[in-house]
């Protein structure tokens, strides 16, 4: 129990130091957009079967279209 409280303390301290929840959310959105933009602009090298309106910012999935790579 004490470890959970200590871990929570450090996590909340980190969130505050990095600008708060809003900043973390914005950074997360920017990172996932960058990744999905790369996948979408790969001209078929990578394939993301997930519809754009259903893509996760936490768990990105994709396939390489050439199985020999």
Secondary structure as UniProt FT lines:
FT   HELIX           2..17
FT   TURN            18..19
FT   HELIX           21..40
FT   TURN            43..44
FT   STRAND          46..47
FT   HELIX           52..54
FT   STRAND          63..64
FT   TURN            67..68
//
